[in-house]
Amino acid sequence: MEKYMRRAIELANGGIGFVNPNPLVGAVIVKNGKIIGEGYHERYGSLHAERNAIKNASEDVTGADMFVTLEPCCHYGKNPPCTDAIIEHGIKRVFVGSSDPNPLVAGKGVEILRSHGIEVIENLLRGECDKLNDIFFHYITTRTPYVMLKSAITADGKIAAHTGDSKWVTNEKSRGHGHLLRKRAAAIMVGINTVTADDPMLDCRAENPSDPTRIICDSKLKIPLDSKIIKTAREIPTYIACAVDDPERESAIISAGAKIIKAPGDDGRVDLKRLMRILGEMKIDSVLVEGGGRIHASLLKSGLANKLYLYIAPKIIGADGKPSVAEMGIKKMSDAVILRNPRISRFDDDILIEYDIGGAECSRE
């Protein structure tokens, strides 16, 4: 049974970069010990995994088993309920990986299937299925984006030399993996200092790319109008988050194709909590933050960060290098931000450590 759910998980990953703010879902239909149908949620607004699997079936699915990574939906959205399709086509058993925390579903999908005589087996490979949708689970329950911090550091924790030079800290394989993170996220965010220092594009160069929406935290609207971000604002959705009223600068930025988000805080800087609420209302379910030490420190101090991707290169540049996290004012080790559930990968001589950030509740195992 597990091999079919693992195949459904593999299929679900095909939707990365294209289904936000919907979940990643894969489905497999098995009859007489043979896979007869497969499908996944391919794009936001398109057919759900269950309906795609039924549509793609090579024979009648009556009496078959379905393996689906997330509880089938039972409400009308951009598509009719998947529970209706399962019932109408005579599926006999449904194996479910994750429960759906969406209040419109949340156990109701399973209940409806059982009320129509369909056997439902829950929590098959739940841990692996849950990992598919950290972003969706967070967004659907909080209506704010899942915030991922990405940092490429030397072995002594620096992101750049004291001159600001950072090309390149990590190797090509690590940077390639970083573009997969950009593909998964709905938005990428940096601070204005990163823009002025590096003049980045912040696009996605992964296979079958999907460019994230670009968000620049620029409290005083200092972004250069000749920066790559502004020059390409008509090609990639771009928002400048600020804390000031400057009609002249705003007009120039808007004329170039970017949009303005005003989220002023009491300190004259962008209020990150307010910004995240606004982004959530815009249906941006996830933000990958590739900024410098200051923006990472602000997000950690405010409790907004959910995940850390830490790429470590086998290099040392010394104490005068720029740190990955700026000052946070922590006086006691007991007040440190806690990182949990480390997962380690290797890209040649580089190491990636993935951490969940915060309390034990961040684990869905």
Salt bridges, closest charged atoms under 4 A:
GLU2 OE1 - ARG6 NH1 3.47
GLU10 OE1 - ARG7 NH1 3.21
GLU38 OE2 - ARG7 NE 2.82
GLU59 OE1 - LYS34 NZ 3.48
ASP65 OD2 - ARG93 NH2 2.81
GLU122 OE2 - ARG114 NH2 3.31
GLU128 OE2 - ARG6 NH2 2.82
ASP130 OD2 - ARG126 NE 3.14
ASP130 OD2 - ARG364 NE 3.78
ASP203 OD1 - ARG205 NE 3.07
ASP245 OD1 - LYS262 NZ 2.44
GLU250 OE2 - LYS262 NZ 3.04
GLU290 OE1 - LYS150 NZ 3.91
GLU290 OE1 - ARG182 NH2 2.86
ASP348 OD1 - LYS173 NZ 3.20
ASP349 OD1 - ARG346 NH2 3.58
GLU354 OE1 - LYS307 NZ 3.87
GLU354 OE1 - ARG343 NE 3.99
ASP356 OD1 - LYS307 NZ 3.56
ASP356 OD1 - ARG343 NH2 3.64
GLU365 OE2 - LYS131 NZ 2.71
